[in-house]
Amino acid sequence: MSNYNEGQLQKALTKYKNQEVTKREITNVLNQYRDLRPKLEPFVFNNGQQKELLNLEGTIPVSYRGNQYNIPVCIWVLDTHPYNPPMAYVKPTNTMQIKPGKYVDNNGKVDLPFIRDWRHPQADLISLVQILAMTFGEDCPVFSRVTPKGGPPPYSSNSGIGAAQPPYPTSGGGMPVPGMAGSSGGNSPYPYPSSTGYPSSGYPNPPYPSSGYPSQSYGGYPQSGGGYSSQNQTYGATPQYPAQYPYNPPYSSQSGYQGSATSSNDMRPGTGTVTEAHIKASLLSAVEDKLKRRLRETFAQAEAEMDVLKKTQTDLSRGKEKLEKMIKDLENEKDECEKNTKLLSDKTSEVKEALKKLENDDPMDMDEAVVTTTPLYRQLLNSFAEEQAIEDTIYYLGEGLRKNVIDLEVFLKQIRQLSRRQFMLRALIQKCREKAGLPPLA
Protein backbone atom coordinates (compact mmCIF):
# COMPACT_ATOMS: atom_id res chain seq x y z
CA MET A 1 0.00 0.00 0.00
CA SER A 2 2.87 2.35 -0.74
CA ASN A 3 0.90 4.37 -3.28
CA TYR A 4 -2.25 4.35 -1.24
CA ASN A 5 -1.99 4.79 2.50
CA GLU A 6 -4.53 3.68 5.07
CA GLY A 7 -5.91 7.17 5.51
CA GLN A 8 -6.77 7.45 1.82
CA LEU A 9 -8.29 3.97 1.90
CA GLN A 10 -10.39 4.85 4.94
CA LYS A 11 -11.56 8.05 3.23
CA ALA A 12 -12.50 6.12 0.08
CA LEU A 13 -14.60 3.72 2.17
CA THR A 14 -16.66 6.39 3.94
CA LYS A 15 -19.83 5.46 2.04
CA TYR A 16 -19.37 1.72 2.56
CA LYS A 17 -21.67 0.01 5.04
CA ASN A 18 -19.06 -2.38 6.50
CA GLN A 19 -15.93 -0.25 6.45
CA GLU A 20 -13.76 -2.22 8.87
CA VAL A 21 -14.27 -5.61 7.22
CA THR A 22 -13.84 -4.15 3.71
CA LYS A 23 -10.70 -2.24 4.73
CA ARG A 24 -9.18 -5.34 6.33
CA GLU A 25 -9.79 -7.53 3.27
CA ILE A 26 -8.49 -4.89 0.82
CA THR A 27 -5.38 -4.37 2.97
CA ASN A 28 -4.69 -8.12 2.97
CA VAL A 29 -4.94 -8.21 -0.84
CA LEU A 30 -2.71 -5.14 -1.32
CA ASN A 31 -0.09 -6.49 1.07
CA GLN A 32 0.18 -9.74 -0.85
CA TYR A 33 -0.40 -8.52 -4.43
CA ARG A 34 1.74 -5.42 -4.79
CA ASP A 35 0.73 -4.78 -8.40
CA LEU A 36 -2.91 -4.16 -7.47
CA ARG A 37 -3.83 -0.59 -6.66
CA PRO A 38 -7.08 0.74 -5.18
CA LYS A 39 -8.98 3.43 -7.03
CA LEU A 40 -12.21 5.23 -6.20
CA GLU A 41 -14.03 5.68 -9.51
CA PRO A 42 -17.63 6.10 -10.69
CA PHE A 43 -19.38 2.89 -11.69
CA VAL A 44 -22.41 3.08 -14.01
CA PHE A 45 -25.04 0.34 -13.78
CA ASN A 46 -27.15 -0.79 -16.71
CA ASN A 47 -30.13 1.20 -15.44
CA GLY A 48 -28.09 4.41 -15.57
CA GLN A 49 -27.48 4.62 -11.83
CA GLN A 50 -23.98 5.76 -10.93
CA LYS A 51 -22.05 5.10 -7.72
CA GLU A 52 -18.57 5.85 -6.47
CA LEU A 53 -17.05 2.40 -5.88
CA LEU A 54 -13.58 1.23 -4.95
CA ASN A 55 -11.80 -1.08 -7.37
CA LEU A 56 -8.51 -2.98 -7.31
CA GLU A 57 -6.79 -2.56 -10.66
CA GLY A 58 -3.48 -4.02 -11.80
CA THR A 59 -1.92 -7.40 -12.48
CA ILE A 60 -1.82 -10.70 -10.65
CA PRO A 61 0.95 -13.29 -11.16
CA VAL A 62 -0.23 -16.44 -12.93
CA SER A 63 1.77 -19.59 -13.55
CA TYR A 64 0.81 -20.83 -17.02
CA ARG A 65 2.50 -23.78 -18.76
CA GLY A 66 5.52 -23.50 -16.50
CA ASN A 67 6.01 -19.75 -17.08
CA GLN A 68 5.09 -16.78 -14.91
CA TYR A 69 2.77 -14.16 -16.46
CA ASN A 70 1.06 -11.03 -15.14
CA ILE A 71 -2.64 -10.90 -16.04
CA PRO A 72 -4.37 -7.51 -15.88
CA VAL A 73 -7.57 -7.52 -13.84
CA CYS A 74 -9.98 -5.08 -12.26
CA ILE A 75 -12.02 -6.06 -9.18
CA TRP A 76 -14.91 -3.77 -8.21
CA VAL A 77 -15.95 -3.88 -4.54
CA LEU A 78 -19.61 -3.04 -3.87
CA ASP A 79 -20.57 -0.74 -1.02
CA THR A 80 -22.42 -3.65 0.63
CA HIS A 81 -19.28 -5.79 0.78
CA PRO A 82 -18.77 -8.45 2.12
CA TYR A 83 -22.43 -9.50 1.91
CA ASN A 84 -22.58 -9.04 -1.87
CA PRO A 85 -19.92 -10.50 -4.16
CA PRO A 86 -17.37 -8.27 -5.91
CA MET A 87 -17.23 -7.99 -9.71
CA ALA A 88 -14.10 -9.26 -11.41
CA TYR A 89 -13.06 -8.36 -14.96
CA VAL A 90 -10.06 -9.09 -17.13
CA LYS A 91 -8.84 -5.70 -18.33
CA PRO A 92 -6.50 -6.13 -21.29
CA THR A 93 -4.30 -3.39 -22.66
CA ASN A 94 -4.44 -2.20 -26.27
CA THR A 95 -1.94 -4.91 -27.27
CA MET A 96 -3.99 -7.74 -25.78
CA GLN A 97 -7.20 -9.48 -26.68
CA ILE A 98 -9.60 -11.45 -24.52
CA LYS A 99 -9.78 -15.20 -25.02
CA PRO A 100 -13.29 -16.30 -23.99
CA GLY A 101 -13.38 -19.44 -21.89
CA LYS A 102 -15.49 -21.32 -19.40
CA TYR A 103 -15.31 -18.56 -16.81
CA VAL A 104 -14.50 -15.45 -18.92
CA ASP A 105 -16.86 -14.08 -21.57
CA ASN A 106 -16.15 -11.91 -24.61
CA ASN A 107 -16.40 -8.77 -22.50
CA GLY A 108 -13.87 -9.95 -19.94
CA LYS A 109 -16.39 -10.53 -17.17
CA VAL A 110 -15.30 -13.33 -14.85
CA ASP A 111 -18.12 -15.60 -13.71
CA LEU A 112 -16.87 -18.19 -11.24
CA PRO A 113 -18.92 -20.48 -8.99
CA PHE A 114 -16.95 -18.91 -6.16
CA ILE A 115 -18.52 -15.53 -7.04
CA ARG A 116 -22.01 -16.92 -7.72
CA ASP A 117 -22.05 -18.78 -4.40
CA TRP A 118 -20.43 -15.97 -2.43
CA ARG A 119 -21.08 -16.32 1.29
CA HIS A 120 -19.60 -14.26 4.08
CA PRO A 121 -17.44 -14.98 6.09
CA GLN A 122 -16.29 -18.09 4.17
CA ALA A 123 -15.52 -16.00 1.08
CA ASP A 124 -13.21 -12.97 1.01
CA LEU A 125 -11.21 -10.90 -1.47
CA ILE A 126 -7.86 -12.65 -0.93
CA SER A 127 -9.49 -16.01 -1.67
CA LEU A 128 -11.07 -14.55 -4.82
CA VAL A 129 -7.67 -13.35 -6.12
CA GLN A 130 -6.13 -16.74 -5.38
CA ILE A 131 -8.95 -18.52 -7.22
CA LEU A 132 -8.53 -16.13 -10.17
CA ALA A 133 -4.81 -16.91 -10.33
CA MET A 134 -5.45 -20.64 -10.20
CA THR A 135 -8.21 -20.45 -12.83
CA PHE A 136 -6.14 -18.29 -15.21
CA GLY A 137 -3.28 -20.76 -14.73
CA GLU A 138 -5.45 -23.43 -16.30
CA ASP A 139 -6.88 -21.27 -19.09
CA CYS A 140 -5.19 -17.94 -19.83
CA PRO A 141 -7.88 -15.27 -20.48
CA VAL A 142 -5.84 -13.04 -22.88
CA PHE A 143 -3.59 -13.38 -25.91
CA SER A 144 -1.62 -11.06 -28.16
CA ARG A 145 -3.06 -8.95 -30.91
CA VAL A 146 -1.60 -8.93 -34.44
CA THR A 147 1.76 -7.14 -34.53
CA PRO A 148 3.20 -5.19 -37.46
CA LYS A 149 5.64 -6.80 -39.86
CA GLY A 150 9.21 -6.75 -38.75
CA GLY A 151 8.75 -8.50 -35.48
CA PRO A 152 7.12 -7.67 -32.17
CA PRO A 153 7.81 -4.42 -30.39
CA PRO A 154 10.58 -4.54 -27.86
CA TYR A 155 9.96 -4.85 -24.16
CA SER A 156 10.10 -1.69 -22.14
CA SER A 157 13.67 -0.90 -21.35
CA ASN A 158 12.83 0.16 -17.82
CA SER A 159 10.27 -2.47 -16.98
CA GLY A 160 12.24 -5.34 -15.69
CA ILE A 161 9.75 -7.74 -17.21
CA GLY A 162 12.10 -8.60 -20.01
CA ALA A 163 14.41 -10.14 -17.48
CA ALA A 164 11.85 -11.59 -15.07
CA GLN A 165 9.01 -12.68 -17.38
CA PRO A 166 9.35 -14.82 -20.55
CA PRO A 167 7.86 -13.57 -23.80
CA TYR A 168 4.22 -14.47 -24.36
CA PRO A 169 3.25 -16.74 -27.28
CA THR A 170 0.55 -15.65 -29.67
CA SER A 171 -2.78 -17.28 -30.45
CA GLY A 172 -1.40 -19.61 -33.09
CA GLY A 173 -2.27 -22.60 -30.94
CA GLY A 174 1.22 -23.97 -30.18
CA MET A 175 3.45 -23.84 -27.13
CA PRO A 176 6.27 -21.29 -26.99
CA VAL A 177 9.12 -22.42 -29.16
CA PRO A 178 12.26 -23.61 -27.38
CA GLY A 179 14.24 -20.78 -25.99
CA MET A 180 11.30 -18.40 -25.43
CA ALA A 181 10.76 -19.41 -21.85
CA GLY A 182 14.32 -18.63 -21.06
CA SER A 183 14.52 -15.42 -23.06
CA SER A 184 15.77 -12.54 -21.06
CA GLY A 185 16.61 -9.98 -23.69
CA GLY A 186 14.68 -6.89 -24.48
CA ASN A 187 13.51 -8.11 -27.91
CA SER A 188 12.10 -11.48 -28.84
CA PRO A 189 13.79 -13.17 -31.86
CA TYR A 190 10.64 -15.08 -32.76
CA PRO A 191 7.80 -13.91 -34.99
CA TYR A 192 4.26 -13.39 -33.73
CA PRO A 193 1.59 -15.14 -35.83
CA SER A 194 -1.62 -13.22 -36.25
CA SER A 195 -4.56 -14.01 -33.96
CA THR A 196 -7.87 -15.04 -35.47
CA GLY A 197 -11.32 -15.92 -34.32
CA TYR A 198 -11.65 -13.59 -31.30
CA PRO A 199 -13.19 -10.14 -30.94
CA SER A 200 -11.46 -7.08 -29.69
CA SER A 201 -11.23 -6.25 -26.04
CA GLY A 202 -13.85 -3.51 -25.75
CA TYR A 203 -16.27 -3.69 -22.84
CA PRO A 204 -19.84 -2.98 -24.11
CA ASN A 205 -21.82 -2.99 -20.86
CA PRO A 206 -21.35 -6.58 -19.66
CA PRO A 207 -24.32 -7.68 -17.54
CA TYR A 208 -23.66 -8.91 -14.03
CA PRO A 209 -26.61 -9.88 -11.80
CA SER A 210 -25.91 -9.22 -8.16
CA SER A 211 -28.05 -9.59 -5.06
CA GLY A 212 -29.42 -6.20 -4.10
CA TYR A 213 -28.04 -4.47 -7.20
CA PRO A 214 -29.33 -4.07 -10.75
CA SER A 215 -27.29 -5.40 -13.61
CA GLN A 216 -23.95 -3.59 -13.72
CA SER A 217 -21.81 -2.55 -16.62
CA TYR A 218 -18.70 -0.63 -17.47
CA GLY A 219 -18.97 2.27 -19.76
CA GLY A 220 -15.80 1.03 -21.55
CA TYR A 221 -12.22 0.81 -20.31
CA PRO A 222 -9.67 3.34 -21.51
CA GLN A 223 -6.85 1.80 -23.54
CA SER A 224 -3.87 1.85 -21.28
CA GLY A 225 -0.72 2.65 -23.17
CA GLY A 226 1.70 3.04 -20.33
CA GLY A 227 0.83 -0.09 -18.42
CA TYR A 228 0.81 -0.64 -14.65
CA SER A 229 3.64 0.22 -12.33
CA SER A 230 4.54 -0.87 -8.84
CA GLN A 231 7.53 -0.90 -6.53
CA ASN A 232 8.94 -4.05 -8.03
CA GLN A 233 8.25 -3.74 -11.77
CA THR A 234 6.37 -1.87 -14.46
CA TYR A 235 3.81 -3.70 -16.56
CA GLY A 236 4.55 -2.64 -20.12
CA ALA A 237 2.14 -2.52 -23.01
CA THR A 238 4.22 -4.63 -25.39
CA PRO A 239 4.50 -8.24 -24.06
CA GLN A 240 2.62 -10.90 -25.97
CA TYR A 241 0.18 -13.13 -24.09
CA PRO A 242 -0.19 -16.89 -24.17
CA ALA A 243 -1.74 -18.83 -27.02
CA GLN A 244 -5.20 -20.32 -26.93
CA TYR A 245 -4.53 -23.82 -25.69
CA PRO A 246 -7.42 -26.31 -25.35
CA TYR A 247 -8.98 -25.90 -21.96
CA ASN A 248 -9.10 -28.98 -19.74
CA PRO A 249 -10.75 -27.91 -16.48
CA PRO A 250 -9.43 -29.74 -13.44
CA TYR A 251 -12.87 -29.87 -11.90
CA SER A 252 -16.01 -31.73 -12.76
CA SER A 253 -18.81 -29.84 -14.51
CA GLN A 254 -20.84 -29.82 -11.35
CA SER A 255 -18.11 -28.47 -9.09
CA GLY A 256 -17.41 -24.86 -8.38
CA TYR A 257 -15.11 -22.72 -6.36
CA GLN A 258 -16.36 -22.07 -2.87
CA GLY A 259 -14.88 -19.95 -0.18
CA SER A 260 -12.71 -21.32 2.60
CA ALA A 261 -14.91 -24.13 3.88
CA THR A 262 -12.58 -25.97 6.24
CA SER A 263 -10.83 -25.24 9.45
CA SER A 264 -7.44 -26.36 8.06
CA ASN A 265 -4.55 -24.00 8.65
CA ASP A 266 -3.76 -24.13 4.91
CA MET A 267 -7.11 -22.53 4.10
CA ARG A 268 -6.95 -19.43 6.27
CA PRO A 269 -7.39 -16.20 4.26
CA GLY A 270 -4.20 -14.34 3.61
CA THR A 271 -1.84 -17.35 3.23
CA GLY A 272 -1.40 -16.71 -0.50
CA THR A 273 -1.53 -20.38 -1.48
CA VAL A 274 -4.20 -22.62 -3.00
CA THR A 275 -3.42 -26.19 -2.00
CA GLU A 276 -5.02 -29.53 -2.70
CA ALA A 277 -6.95 -29.05 0.54
CA HIS A 278 -8.62 -25.99 -1.03
CA ILE A 279 -9.56 -27.98 -4.12
CA LYS A 280 -10.83 -30.92 -2.07
CA ALA A 281 -12.83 -28.62 0.19
CA SER A 282 -14.23 -26.83 -2.88
CA LEU A 283 -15.34 -30.13 -4.41
CA LEU A 284 -16.89 -31.27 -1.13
CA SER A 285 -18.59 -27.90 -0.74
CA ALA A 286 -19.87 -28.04 -4.34
CA VAL A 287 -21.30 -31.54 -3.81
CA GLU A 288 -22.82 -30.45 -0.53
CA ASP A 289 -24.38 -27.37 -2.14
CA LYS A 290 -25.73 -29.46 -5.02
CA LEU A 291 -27.31 -31.93 -2.59
CA LYS A 292 -28.75 -29.04 -0.60
CA ARG A 293 -30.20 -27.50 -3.76
CA ARG A 294 -31.77 -30.79 -4.76
CA LEU A 295 -33.14 -31.28 -1.26
CA ARG A 296 -34.56 -27.75 -1.34
CA GLU A 297 -36.14 -28.43 -4.73
CA THR A 298 -37.60 -31.73 -3.50
CA PHE A 299 -38.80 -30.09 -0.32
CA ALA A 300 -40.33 -27.18 -2.26
CA GLN A 301 -42.12 -29.61 -4.59
CA ALA A 302 -43.39 -31.66 -1.65
CA GLU A 303 -44.45 -28.49 0.13
CA ALA A 304 -46.37 -27.33 -2.94
CA GLU A 305 -48.10 -30.71 -3.17
CA MET A 306 -48.89 -30.51 0.55
CA ASP A 307 -50.40 -27.06 0.03
CA VAL A 308 -52.61 -28.43 -2.75
CA LEU A 309 -53.63 -31.36 -0.56
CA LYS A 310 -54.33 -29.05 2.38
CA LYS A 311 -56.49 -26.82 0.18
CA THR A 312 -58.34 -29.89 -1.11
CA GLN A 313 -58.78 -31.08 2.46
CA THR A 314 -60.12 -27.68 3.48
CA ASP A 315 -62.61 -27.70 0.59
CA LEU A 316 -63.69 -31.23 1.46
CA SER A 317 -64.11 -30.28 5.13
CA ARG A 318 -66.28 -27.32 4.18
CA GLY A 319 -68.32 -29.52 1.85
CA LYS A 320 -68.69 -32.07 4.64
CA GLU A 321 -69.95 -29.39 7.02
CA LYS A 322 -72.49 -28.22 4.44
CA LEU A 323 -73.67 -31.78 3.82
CA GLU A 324 -73.98 -32.44 7.56
CA LYS A 325 -76.02 -29.25 7.99
CA MET A 326 -78.27 -30.21 5.09
CA ILE A 327 -78.73 -33.72 6.52
CA LYS A 328 -79.56 -32.26 9.93
CA ASP A 329 -82.11 -29.87 8.40
CA LEU A 330 -83.67 -32.75 6.47
CA GLU A 331 -83.88 -34.84 9.64
CA ASN A 332 -85.59 -31.96 11.46
CA GLU A 333 -88.06 -31.57 8.60
CA LYS A 334 -88.62 -35.31 8.60
CA ASP A 335 -89.40 -35.24 12.36
CA GLU A 336 -91.77 -32.32 11.84
CA CYS A 337 -93.52 -34.11 9.00
CA GLU A 338 -93.86 -37.24 11.11
CA LYS A 339 -95.41 -35.20 13.94
CA ASN A 340 -97.87 -33.53 11.55
CA THR A 341 -98.69 -36.87 9.97
CA LYS A 342 -99.41 -38.38 13.39
CA LEU A 343 -101.54 -35.40 14.38
CA LEU A 344 -103.49 -35.65 11.12
CA SER A 345 -104.02 -39.36 11.69
CA ASP A 346 -105.34 -38.68 15.20
CA LYS A 347 -107.73 -36.00 13.95
CA THR A 348 -108.90 -38.26 11.15
CA SER A 349 -109.63 -41.00 13.66
CA GLU A 350 -111.61 -38.57 15.84
CA VAL A 351 -113.67 -37.40 12.86
CA LYS A 352 -114.41 -40.98 11.84
CA GLU A 353 -115.52 -41.87 15.35
CA ALA A 354 -117.78 -38.78 15.49
CA LEU A 355 -119.33 -39.64 12.13
CA LYS A 356 -119.85 -43.22 13.20
CA LYS A 357 -121.52 -42.06 16.42
CA LEU A 358 -123.79 -39.67 14.53
CA GLU A 359 -124.86 -42.43 12.18
CA ASN A 360 -125.85 -44.71 15.06
CA ASP A 361 -127.73 -42.02 17.11
CA ASP A 362 -131.28 -40.63 16.53
CA PRO A 363 -131.76 -37.36 14.55
CA MET A 364 -130.57 -34.42 16.62
CA ASP A 365 -132.79 -31.44 17.52
CA MET A 366 -130.87 -28.35 16.56
CA ASP A 367 -132.45 -26.34 19.35
CA GLU A 368 -131.08 -28.81 21.83
CA ALA A 369 -127.67 -29.11 20.24
CA VAL A 370 -126.24 -26.11 22.09
CA VAL A 371 -126.61 -26.07 25.86
CA THR A 372 -125.42 -23.03 27.85
CA THR A 373 -123.84 -23.17 31.26
CA THR A 374 -125.98 -20.41 32.90
CA PRO A 375 -129.53 -19.03 32.36
CA LEU A 376 -128.01 -15.60 31.48
CA TYR A 377 -126.10 -17.08 28.61
CA ARG A 378 -129.15 -19.03 27.49
CA GLN A 379 -131.27 -15.85 27.48
CA LEU A 380 -128.53 -14.06 25.55
CA LEU A 381 -128.35 -16.91 23.04
CA ASN A 382 -132.12 -17.07 22.49
CA SER A 383 -132.43 -13.28 22.10
CA PHE A 384 -129.60 -13.19 19.57
CA ALA A 385 -131.08 -16.07 17.56
CA GLU A 386 -134.54 -14.44 17.49
CA GLU A 387 -133.09 -11.05 16.52
CA GLN A 388 -131.23 -12.62 13.60
CA ALA A 389 -134.43 -14.43 12.53
CA ILE A 390 -136.34 -11.12 12.50
CA GLU A 391 -133.57 -9.61 10.37
CA ASP A 392 -133.99 -12.41 7.85
CA THR A 393 -137.80 -12.02 7.86
CA ILE A 394 -137.57 -8.29 7.14
CA TYR A 395 -135.24 -9.07 4.20
CA TYR A 396 -137.62 -11.57 2.64
CA LEU A 397 -140.67 -9.29 3.17
CA GLY A 398 -138.81 -6.64 1.19
CA GLU A 399 -138.14 -9.18 -1.58
CA GLY A 400 -141.85 -10.15 -1.60
CA LEU A 401 -142.92 -6.52 -1.95
CA ARG A 402 -140.43 -5.96 -4.77
CA LYS A 403 -141.86 -8.93 -6.62
CA ASN A 404 -145.48 -7.87 -5.91
CA VAL A 405 -146.13 -11.00 -3.90
CA ILE A 406 -147.60 -9.01 -0.99
CA ASP A 407 -149.39 -5.71 -0.83
CA LEU A 408 -147.80 -2.59 0.54
CA GLU A 409 -150.27 -2.36 3.37
CA VAL A 410 -149.53 -5.86 4.57
CA PHE A 411 -145.76 -5.18 4.20
CA LEU A 412 -145.88 -2.04 6.31
CA LYS A 413 -147.96 -3.67 9.02
CA GLN A 414 -145.57 -6.63 9.37
CA ILE A 415 -142.50 -4.42 9.22
CA ARG A 416 -143.80 -2.27 12.10
CA GLN A 417 -144.41 -5.31 14.31
CA LEU A 418 -141.10 -6.99 13.48
CA SER A 419 -139.08 -3.76 13.94
CA ARG A 420 -140.63 -3.17 17.34
CA ARG A 421 -139.76 -6.73 18.40
CA GLN A 422 -136.21 -6.46 16.99
CA PHE A 423 -135.59 -3.26 18.90
CA MET A 424 -136.65 -4.88 22.18
CA LEU A 425 -134.44 -7.93 21.52
CA ARG A 426 -131.39 -5.78 20.82
CA ALA A 427 -131.92 -3.85 24.04
CA LEU A 428 -132.18 -7.15 25.91
CA ILE A 429 -128.99 -8.42 24.31
CA GLN A 430 -127.12 -5.27 25.44
CA LYS A 431 -128.31 -5.74 29.00
CA CYS A 432 -127.31 -9.42 29.03
CA ARG A 433 -123.84 -8.67 27.71
CA GLU A 434 -123.33 -6.02 30.36
CA LYS A 435 -124.33 -8.48 33.09
CA ALA A 436 -122.07 -11.17 31.65
CA GLY A 437 -119.13 -8.75 31.41
CA LEU A 438 -118.91 -8.99 27.63
CA PRO A 439 -118.03 -5.99 25.43
CA PRO A 440 -120.98 -4.20 23.81
CA LEU A 441 -121.85 -4.89 20.17
CA ALA A 442 -120.55 -2.47 17.56
CORGI-V785694 format. One line per field, one symbol per residue. phi: phi as a letter, one per 30 degrees, with the letter a starting at -180 (. if undefined). A space follows every 10 residues. Layout:
BEGIN
phi->???
END
This chain:
BEGIN
phi->.dcadddddd ddcdcddbdd dddddddddd dccddcbdbc bdccdddjdb bdbdbcclbb dbcbhiccbc cdbbcccddc ecdbddccbd cdddccbdcd bdcbcdcjdc bceeddcebd cdcbdddddd ddddddddbd dbbdddcddj jddddddcdi deccbddcdd ddjcdedejd dcdbddbddc dcddcbibdd cdcdhddbdb dibdecaddj ddddccicbb ddacddccdd cddddeccdd cddcdadcde cbcdddcdej dibccddddd dddddddddd dddddddddd dddddddddd dddddddddd dddddddddd dddddddddd dddddddddd dddddddddd ddeddddcdc cddbeddddd dddddddddd dddddddddd ddcidbdddd dddddddddd dddddddddd ddddddicdd dd
END
